[in-house]
């Protein structure tokens, strides 16, 4: 599989406009989501894990009771790529479904 191409700052800013729950933090994008309860938070993580495996692109996830923190960056490319924004969109869909 070829390495993903890094996005420019302009491309990142443009893509973030379509993902209002995400913010840039250096070479990563981040989002926090609250679930109804801890079991729902875990179900969200399981659903996100399935999406991540399908894409072979994995987020950093921090779980604090019912609060989830997601961080995306393409470490192999050294920054943000289209993969990060595709997975961010999928995470948004998973969170919305719960």
Order of alpha helices (4+ residues) and beta strands (2+ residues): alpha-beta-beta-alpha-beta-beta-alpha
